[in-house]
């Protein structure tokens, strides 16, 4: 598993939110993003375990990375990459549950080339996390990048709001200086 350098991670997925979607009811609307060989030694799932999906924006699957993703998703991570049959939209979905999977979901986004969404940067406090582990360090640093990008976006938006509206509203006396 090769980790993409933090500075190369794309920021397109930072504001992605989990989507509730009944995958059982709509099982004909998606496929696994890659073909799995039938191997009776490993558990092949016919459908994802939960009804939560996580959008992957602008993902390009190639012959090379399909093989790599097939090894990572469903084997090394408790997630599968699914593709909508109507186009090139990709989503992650869990095939495990019962606990906070933020570390795994954040790592999945990183392996796909994205900074983790903010939703998964609230990493659970786990005293057993090995802070000397390179993957752990990479996840924390990628989450930190997501937070810094968002912080900068918020500052720019606040400055624009002040310039365009709040300062003028204060001058007109329609809002208090302390608001």
Secondary structure, DSSP 8 states (H G I E B T S, - for coil): -----GGG-B-TTTT---EE--TTTTGGGEEESS-----TTS---SS-SSSEEEEETT----HHHHHHHHHHBTTTBSEEEEEETTSS-EEEEES--SS--HHHHHHHHHHTTB---GGG-S----TT--TT-HHHHHHHHHHHHHHHHHHHHHHHHHHHHIIIIIHHHHHHTSS-TT-
